Every structure is written in C-alpha cells, then in structure tokens.
Amino acid sequence: MKKFSWFFIILLISVSMILSACGESGTSGSSDGDNGSDDAEEMTNLTMGTGSVGGVYYPLGGEMANLFKDNIDVEGFDASSVESGASVENIAKIQSGDFQLGIAQNTTMINAVEGTGEFEGKDVGNVGVIGSLYPEALQVVTLESTGIESIEDLEGKKVAVGPPGGATREAAEMVLAAYGIEEGDYEAFEEGFGDAKSKLQNNTIDASFAVVGVPSSTTDELAAATNEVKFLNIEGDALDEVVANSQYEAYTVEPGTYEWQEEPVETITAMALLLGSTSQVSEDLAYEMTKTLFESSGDMSITQAKLITKDSALTGAQDLPLHPGAERYFEEEGLLE
C-alpha cells in the first residue's frame, strides 16, 4: 500500500508537469498570434526601401538613413537603405515585414489604402505616413535626334516605362492611354532611371518616362552627355483626362528649373511620402524620426531636402493614415486640426 501511494504521487506530479508545459506552450503560441502586429514585432534595426539607381529615392533614402542614425539616440537603433522597385514594392514589403520604412508616391499609397490598382484585394493596414517629402513630376524625355515631337509620336516606338514595382509604370500607361496608345502599340522597356538614361544615350530606346523630383540629376547627366534633351508635354484633353481619373494634379516645370531648360513643361505631379510600419516601428521611434526629419532636413545635401518642411509635411497625405508617432509630433506642432 505504501509503495502504491508513492507511485500514485509521482504519477500525479508527472501529469501535472506535462499539463503545465502544454498550458505554457499554448499561451505562448496564443501570445505570438495576438501580438503578430504589435510589440512582439517592434524593431530598432530598420531597413528603408528606396528606388532605382538614377532616381531621387535612392540617394535621398541613403541620406535620410544617415540623418536618423546621426540624430536618434535609441539603444540598438540603426537604419539602412536599399535599392528597390520604388512605390508599389516598398508599400508591399512594409506590409510583409521585409522593410520597416519606405518612400512612395501619395497616389500609390491612396491605391493601397483603397485597395485599387496594384493593391486590389490586398490589405495594407499596417502602413502609416511619417511625412510628405517633396513634389514629383512625370518627366517624359526624348532626344532631338529621334524626331519625336509629342507623346502621340510614341506609338510604335521603344519606350522606357519605369521599373516593375514603381509608380512610374502605372503613370506611363495611363498617360499613353490618354493619347490613345495602348499596351502593345509600343515596345515597353521596364528600366530603372539610370539604365533608361544610358539606353537613350545609346539610341537603344526612343523615349523615357520617369516620375521623379525636379531637377533630376539623371536628366541633367543626359543633357550634359548629349546636348539634345527634349521634354514631351502632357497637355490638352489628355492632361484633363489623366487629372480627372487619378490622384495626380497638373504641374508646370518652370523654365530654368534645369539650367539648360528654356521652355515650360506641362505635366502631372504627385507627392513623395516617407512611410513606416505601424507594427514594427514603435510610436516613440516614429515620433523621433518625424521630429528629426522635419527639424534637421537641412543637414542633408540632396537638392530635394530643402523642400522637406513643416509647412508641407502633410501635403498630399491629408486623407491617408498617419503613423501614430508622426501623428503625435504633428499634433504637438499644431499641424493637425
């Protein structure tokens, strides 16, 4: 009887330990699931998606990452920038957790929030705006030697429409369609801005579309190398159609924007935004980044940095979800009603 009692006690203890272990395992699994988009995933080592080499996103992203590292004193904090396909890819990779930060056009972010365009049927609920950066213009560029005088002349031509995953391609297709030029009516080259410049210079393509900050260093380099850069205007009914059916606005690149530019260029514009993950970037860290961006942007050397100001911090982002940290900063500064 005594032997049986000891055996029974040991058995009870063993069963209790097993049940306890199972309970702890279940609780841990449940916690991971509940916190899949909250504190459990917050990070201090951040990766920022930018754009292709030759555009503004790529060098600007590098300078912003360095600006954050130089000014944010948070244990374990680090920020790096990587080349990417730009707007569409950056938003998608913030959503998936591959990037924690990214630069994108406000038009693309609007599509992401509304579930339209490239984001039809997709959820991007954990992406928030940290702030507006600068206006971008769609620049349609060719060379005098091609004989191309207008966008209508691009039918049957070789045209760089921007890299996959960027907003330029969507804008290019929309503008071409407004001029009655549909997919298949031209040979599309999915090129980054730097590669498109080289192909134009080498006469491999006839024209290039690029939604990019002005002045663009790539366009300047092409002008210096060829001395025959020509902008194609987006104007008349086609311009009205594009503006009426998109989030783009009409925009004029004024003479002198480039030293060699003598005539105004009619085109469309959007705002570049800095976006952050609301699940992987904490409110406090996003607050510090927003404060740094709008109070120390003058420390950056890139031309577009002078356009990053508090006055335009929410331009083009008024109806988009803000990162809670950015929202706190803007409220403190009296920028939100």
Protein Blocks (a to p, Z undefined) as FASTA:
>chain_A
ZZmmmmmmmmmmmmmmmmmmmmmmmmmmmmmmmmmmmmklgcfbdcddfbdehiamlmmm
mmmmmmmmmmmccehiacdddddebjmlmmmmmmnomambdcddfklmmmmmnopajlgo
iacfkbccfbdfbdcdddddddfklopabfklmgopacdebjehiaklmmmmmmmmmnop
aehiaccddddfklmmmmmmnomafbdcdddddddfklmmmmmmnopaccdddehjllmm
mmmmccbdcddddehkamklmbdcddddddddddddfklmcfklmmmmmmmmmmmmmmpm
bfklmmmcfklmmgoilmpccdfklmmmmmmnopaZZ
